[in-house]
Amino acid sequence: MKRTFIVPAKRTPFVKAGGAFAQYSSLELSVPVVQAMAEQAQPDLVMWGQVIPSPTISNLGRELLLEAGLNPETPGTTSVLACSTSMLATIQASQMLGAGGLDLIMVGGAESMSNVPIALTTKTAQAIAQQFATDPAAAAQAFSNLTLADFDLPKRGWANRISGRSMGEHTEDTAQKFAIARADQDRIAFNSHSNAVKAQVSGFFDDLLVPFAGIDADTIPRADSTEEKLASLKPVFDRSDAGTLTAGNSSPLTDGAAGLWISNEAGLKRLGVDPLVEIVDWQLAAMDYHEEGILMAPARAIPRLLFRHKLAFEDIALWEIHEAFAAQVLANVKAISDAEYRRENARIDFNFGSFPLDRLNPNGGSLAIGHPFGATGARILGQAAKELAGMPSGSKAVVSICADGGQGSVMLLQRT
């Protein structure tokens, strides 16, 4: 039986968009991560992802390995699944190992949320492109005559294309439907910052980070965060009395890159590491998001994954759930804890017991560390693998990531 292992690797520190990394592209953020990983071993394949596309790069994985100076005979490819992007790459890599001569795959992702491409409307772009073919000088002059109407601007930042609403607006619906209290959201946010700061002080992140642009630690975790300060913030997505999502209990726009290794036993020998954390199984899920909100697919994926292995919530020693919003975390936990919801939506009838919130994100989550879309999956998986490696043999972890479009991905890991 094929065994697949996950090995924590490297990432840049995560910083708020518009900050110290603002001048760097996703490609530039990724290069030092890949170079640091390549010092450990040369991969058989590079799989990398980014959610906000660059107009000049069609295959980030291939461009990255060449830019980083890896062997040009190494293939590179790109994966995309919104916030689950680098978890999808991990799933794909785990299925490819052992075939095609692949024993060791470098997986990761990046996002420069400081740098969003600004596009021309289709009509304007076509007109200028056609003009370039016959009169380049006139086409160049046309650029100076552009007006605001000629640009296809992101008028609603990070909005879903079909609904036209942002992730935060959708999650306000979720908070109301599942009756998620503001105070509970702020408590999740406070715990995230508190746990991240403790992890920084203890040195948990030290061997995971590659200093970049003069930054050697995540800059978003706040040691001075309190529930009282969080409670004083005003809602940002629904400014009525019903709004509960604030800048404090929502993940910030973030720049950063992260990578990890996916390997079989032969690949581990090349890395020179022991087989500590194994990928047991994974689950993708999707849903119609018009009623519950757009980030609730993990509430379908988690019960299906656990049921296949007849595992209760208490059987999982570590829960790493992506914190796009505190409300989305609590709503998913509430949903998977509800037997009727599981039967109707996940189509699973099984008693999973009570959910252990005390095992959630012990080293901080996206609310405190940040959320560069393409890098988040690799960051969470690497963080989970490191934490799980320090637990007793047989300990299990669940890693869950929600994604735009009503999708989500979940992975079951085990300490060997």
Salt bridges, closest charged atoms under 4 A:
ASP44 OD2 - ARG270 NH1 3.03
GLU169 OE2 - ARG156 NH2 2.47
ASP173 OD2 - ARG165 NH1 2.62
ASP184 OD1 - ARG187 NH1 2.85
ASP186 OD2 - ARG182 NE 2.88
ASP207 OD1 - LYS386 NZ 2.64
ASP218 OD2 - ARG11 NH2 2.76
ASP224 OD2 - ARG222 NH2 3.16
ASP224 OD2 - LYS229 NZ 3.67
GLU227 OE1 - ARG187 NE 3.44
GLU265 OE2 - ARG3 NH1 3.81
GLU278 OE1 - ARG3 NH2 2.91
ASP281 OD2 - ARG308 NE 2.94
ASP281 OD2 - HIS309 NE2 2.80
ASP288 OD1 - HIS290 ND1 2.70
GLU292 OE2 - ARG300 NH2 3.26
GLU314 OE1 - ARG359 NH2 2.77
ASP349 OD1 - ARG343 NH1 3.90
